[in-house]
Every structure is written in structure tokens, then in C-alpha cells.
Amino acid sequence: MTAHGGEERAAEEVRAAEEERAAEEVRAAEEERAVEQALALVGRQPQASHALPDRSGATAPATSPTPAMPDTHTGPTPSSPPPSPPAPAPDASVPSGHTSGLGTSSARHSPSSSHDHRARATAWAGARALAERLGRAAPLAAHRLPLDRALGHVLAEAVVALTDLPSFDTSAMDGWAVAGPGPWSVREGEGLLAGRGAAEPLPDGQALRIATGARLPADATAVIRSEHAHCDEAKGLLHATREVVPGQDIRPRGQECRSGDELLPVGTVVTPPVLGLAAAAGYDALVAVPRPRVDVFVLGDELLTAGLPRDGLIRDALGPMLAPWLRSLGAEVAEPRRLDDDAEALRHALVSSDADLILTTGGTASGPVDHVHPVLADIGAELLVDGVAVRPGHPMLLARLAEGGPCLVGLPGNPLAAVSGLLTLAEPLLRAIAGRSAPDRYSAPVHEEVHGHPHDTRLIPVVHRDESVVALHYNGPAMLRGIAAADGLAVVPPGGVRSGTEVEILDLPWASASPWTEGCFT
């Protein structure tokens, strides 16, 4: 293509974008109104009939407002005029349990126009906030867990030192415990070993063999490392080859903490070092929030679990990916179950689950075998988010099952769209249920211009390079090649960003860029 031809094509693309923006002007205004209302509803106190039951079945008082359901079709914004009269009854062609809005006690859905769907969609940031608020309103009950079972849980009680650490003066090195100035007379005997009781006081001018971790004898003033000492066995004297400073290589009692000091606050994730510190501080068990239990239902007749794609069938990419991903977020995940496109099978799976969160993949649109919305309506679920203004992944949904049942996140069937739904709805919900703190938000500049959607947020796989992030190719809704090489996702606002613009970054759980990704996908 010539340079002149390239300029003409670019100009045509600009004109087309401007025409599309003009055509969407009215719809964008309506969407903005819906987004504002959804965000307002996130902070609204729930009605008493919608209080979340606790795990025993009793209604628990909400410590934070439970998100009311964003009825983005009919409800007013805080500054809007009173609502108009109720909409007419749904068309007879709409299946039972479906209407054109969102109700307060059951899931409602209509296979209507894209305009209606856009008006229903929740802003990306609002959807994440709503999911987190929902999780905070339904925390798991804390349990006392033995140290060997506490890994990955979140502390519900602070870890407070039960003793001084160390609890007595100890030697930090193998060598000689000495008292006063040298040279020192060597006291005969095997010396001091770790785990032994208190030794006799050490008079000035004497030295005694000591091992790392051994209790220091009273009146000892320093420890001389073996390599910094010379023993004249003929005279029975010890000489230091370097200057000896009082207190050197001694770990004094309480150096790390004093009894009663707070070592770890509530909300700390129990890692292997946390277990070690708790044990050192005298703990046999920790009071922690259990890991949320998650059921994953992979929907679709067209999915294969082994072998090459064939005869119109494709491999299931989500089953192998979601379970370990959710575990990396601190969840306890049952083996994913594959369900055919059968409404009754899905209904049975949902009502029989005892998980804290259910994830479904696929079936969230309005196709002939997309059963998620009808089944949610049939079982009386409360649909909180029905579509998010984000690409990929806009058909995602968030619901709360009736009668104290678990929350449900419906992920789109396309792999990268499912990742988008996972990070938008499931991750903040799981984090809140488990009592985990939100990660610190941060931004990074993009290395090159990143195109955006005209109206929706885009989540783009990126990899960190020096002080910026590089957007990766293969970022279509059905692709995993880009995200497999990524260490984060860039949150690109509508319209895109120019080179050097800072965008919010969502770190992936593993968050490590591999050298082999350089140049492969950028």
C-alpha cells in the first residue's frame, strides 16, 4: 500500500469512528445514566427482606451495606425525576421468568436489542466494587486451625507474641562466649550447646565454647566467632584476632519482639513464613477465615476434554485454567464439572451446590442453548450484574442464589472473556469473602498507543518492560496466547490511550515476566 493510500484509509477509519460515535450519542447518554445509578445502588442500604443469611441459616446483621440490585432500566439516579409508571407486561414471546428489567427477588433477562443490553450493563469499576461489597456482607465464619492446616487462610485474629523472642540471650554464632577483656582463660568442658539449660555464670577473663542458638551464660559480654579466635592450648589462653565489641554476635532477649507485641494484623494471609513466626511465638493454632469453597461448572455440548479438536468440537480451555487460577486466589476448588447444554442439569448443579461461590462458563448470552438466565430466574436468584461495560467479557453476570445460597459468577465462554470476568467479578468477591485486603492500586505508562473501545473499558494483556508496560498481541476474546505470556492486564479507558499514558494495572497472581516472552507477542 502507498503512503497516500494509507493516509486515505486512516482518514476513512477516523470518519467511520466519528459517525459511529454520533450514532451512539443518545445510547451513550442512557448508558451513563445507568452506570451512575448502578454505582449509587452499590452504596445503598439493603431492604430488610434482602439481608444476607449467615452460614447457619440465620439472618446476619450487615456490617457494611449489601449492594442493592442495579435495576438499570427503570430506577432513577439520585438527581433524576420520579420513576415513570411500571413497564407493560413482557411480550408473550419471552420465556417464563424473563422480563426486560432486573427484579429484586429473581433473575430477569430479555433477549432484547443491543441497545437494551448496553443500558443494562454496569460500569467496570462499579461492577468490581459491587462484587467486593457483596463479599464483605457475607464473610465466612472464622475457625481455629492447627498450624499445619492454616496455610493460605486469612487471619481473623491478630498474632500477638506470647513470649519474648528470643526468650533468652543466645549466641548468634559458633565460637567462644567470653567475659570482660582478653586474653581469656579457656574453661574446660564440652561447652554450651543449643537446647541445654542455663550454664553457670562466666567470670571476667574466662572463655567457654558455645554453639549457635545456645543460651548465653550470665555475665558473658560477647561471642567471638571461631574463625576470629586463636586458642593457645599450651597456655590455655584464647586470643581474638579482631577487635571484640561488647554484645557482638549475641541475640539479646526480646531483640525481635517483646511479649504482647502485635506481630501480624487481622487480614494477613497465612504464608509459610507466617506459620514459622507463629510457631516461634508459641502458637499451635491460628484463628483464621477458611478458604472460600468454589464449584466450577463448564457448560457446553461442543467441548472435548482430551485430544485434538474435531468434527466441530473444541477443547475445553477453561476447566484446566480456572481451578488452579482460583486456588492461586486463595480458594478451595472442587474438580471442575462439565455440563451439557441442558437446563435441568444446570438447575440441579446450582441448587445442590454447597460452595460459597459458583462459577459457570458460557451460556450467559441469549442463544437457544444459553440457559443461565432462565435457570437463575427459575430458582429465584437475585441478578445483581447483568453485563459489564468491558471488552472482552461484557456478557458476564453476578447473581445471589435464593434462600441463603451461594453467589454465582457467570463467565462468558470465550477464554479471554472468561479471564476478564474472573478478574472483574470473581476475584474481588472471593477476596472479600475470605477477608483479604485489596491489593494496592498502581498505574504504569504504556509503551505504545493502545486502541480502546468507543464506550467500554478494555482489559489488555501486558508485560512489564523497564518502566512501562507493553500491550501483547493475540488479545481477542477467544484467544489465550497473549494472556499466557502476560504478567498483568492494563485497564484501558474508552477511546484508548496514547503512548506514555499511565493506566491501571491488574497484576496476575504469578506476576512474573519470563525472558522468552520478549518479542514473541509484542
C-alpha positions, 0 to 999 in steps of 0.5 A: 500500500502507498503512503497516500493510500494509507493516509486515505484509509486512516482518514476513512477509519477516523470518519467511520469512528466519528459517525459511529460515535454520533450514532451512539450519542443518545445510547451513550447518554442512557448508558451513563445514566445507568452506570451512575445509578448502578454505582449509587445502588452499590452504596445503598442500604439493603431492604430488610427482606434482602439481608444476607443469611449467615452460614447457619441459616440465620439472618446476619446483621450487615456490617457494611451495606449489601449492594442493592440490585442495579435495576438499570432500566427503570430506577432513577439516579439520585438527581433524576425525576420520579420513576415513570409508571411500571413497564407493560407486561413482557411480550408473550414471546419471552420465556417464563421468568424473563422480563426486560428489567432486573427484579429484586427477588429473581433473575430477569433477562430479555433477549432484547436489542443491543441497545437494551443490553448496553443500558443494562450493563454496569460500569467496570469499576462499579461492577468490581466494587459491587462484587467486593461489597457483596463479599464483605456482607457475607464473610465466612465464619472464622475457625481455629486451625492447627498450624499445619492446616492454616496455610493460605487462610486469612487471619481473623485474629491478630498474632500477638507474641506470647513470649519474648523472642528470643526468650533468652540471650543466645549466641548468634554464632559458633565460637567462644562466649567470653567475659570482660577483656582478653586474653581469656582463660579457656574453661574446660568442658564440652561447652554450651550447646543449643537446647541445654539449660542455663550454664553457670555464670562466666567470670571476667577473663574466662572463655567457654565454647558455645554453639549457635542458638545456645543460651548465653551464660550470665555475665558473658559480654560477647561471642567471638566467632571461631574463625576470629579466635586463636586458642593457645592450648599450651597456655590455655589462653584464647586470643581474638584476632579482631577487635571484640565489641561488647554484645557482638554476635549475641541475640539479646532477649526480646531483640525481635519482639517483646511479649504482647507485641502485635506481630501480624494484623487481622487480614494477613494471609497465612504464608509459610513464613507466617506459620514459622513466626507463629510457631516461634511465638508459641502458637499451635493454632491460628484463628483464621477465615477458611478458604472460600469453597468454589464449584466450577461448572463448564457448560457446553455440548461442543467441548472435548476434554482430551485430544485434538479438536474435531468434527466441530468440537473444541477443547475445553480451555477453561476447566484446566485454567480456572481451578488452579487460577482460583486456588492461586486466589486463595480458594478451595476448588472442587474438580471442575464439572462439565455440563451439557447444554441442558437446563435441568442439569444446570438447575440441579448443579446450582441448587445442590451446590454447597460452595460459597461461590459458583462459577459457570462458563458460557451460556450467559448470552441469549442463544437457544442453548444459553440457559443461565438466565432462565435457570437463575430466574427459575430458582429465584436468584437475585441478578445483581450484574447483568453485563459489564461495560468491558471488552472482552467479557461484557456478557458476564453476570453476578447473581445471589442464589435464593434462600441463603445460597451461594453467589454465582459468577457467570463467565462468558465462554470465550477464554479471554472473556472468561479471564476478564470476568474472573478478574472483574467479578470473581476475584474481588468477591472471593477476596472479600469473602475470605477477608483479604485486603485489596491489593494496592492500586498502581498505574504504569505508562504504556509503551505504545498507543493502545486502541480502546473501545468507543464506550467500554473499558478494555482489559489488555494483556501486558508485560512489564518492560523497564518502566512501562508496560507493553500491550501483547498481541493475540488479545481477542476474546477467544484467544489465550496466547497473549494472556499466557505470556502476560504478567498483568492486564492494563485497564484501558479507558474508552477511546484508548490511550496514547503512548506514555499514558499511565493506566491501571494495572491488574497484576496476575497472581504469578506476576512474573515476566519470563525472558522468552516472552520478549518479542514473541507477542509484542 
